[in-house]
Amino acid sequence: MTDDLQTAVEEFLDKTDTTLGEYDQGYADADATLTVLRDHISDLREVAEE
């Protein structure tokens, strides 16, 4: 795994944990959480395809 991809995976996991934590605490609804998660997945996919 390249350094860029490793960094992207770590950032993805951190952002995903934060997003799910906000959902669990009631700060975001399911639709908003899925939208944010899709954005994180898209960002990770872009780095992986480079």
C-alpha positions as a printed Julia matrix, in Angstrom:
50×3 Matrix{Float64}:
   0.0    0.0    0.0
   1.4    3.38  -0.95
   1.83   6.11   1.62
  -0.91   8.19  -0.02
  -3.35   5.3    0.08
  -2.39   4.43   3.66
  -3.01   8.03   4.7
  -6.32   8.1    2.8
  -7.48   4.9    4.51
  -6.58   6.26   7.94
  -8.42   9.52   7.22
 -11.42   7.6    5.88
 -11.63   5.49   9.02
 -11.3    8.53  11.3
 -13.95  10.48   9.38
 -16.25   7.47   9.28
 -15.92   6.93  13.03
 -16.74  10.6   13.62
 -19.73  10.49  11.28
 -21.15   7.36  12.86
 -20.52   8.76  16.34
 -22.49  11.88  15.47
 -25.32   9.7   14.2
 -25.25   7.54  17.34
 -25.47  10.65  19.51
 -28.45  11.94  17.55
 -26.7   14.9   15.91
 -27.51  13.71  12.37
 -30.29  11.72  10.78
 -29.77   8.59   8.7
 -30.04  10.35   5.32
 -27.45  12.97   6.25
 -25.14  10.3    7.64
 -25.35   8.24   4.47
 -24.62  11.3    2.36
 -21.5   12.08   4.37
 -20.36   8.45   4.28
 -20.82   8.34   0.51
 -18.62  11.43   0.22
 -15.93   9.75   2.33
 -16.12   6.62   0.18
 -15.84   8.7   -2.98
 -12.76  10.5   -1.63
 -11.12   7.2   -0.72
 -11.97   5.67  -4.1
 -10.35   8.61  -5.91
  -7.07   8.13  -4.04
  -7.15   4.37  -4.58
  -7.62   4.8   -8.33
  -4.58   7.09  -8.66
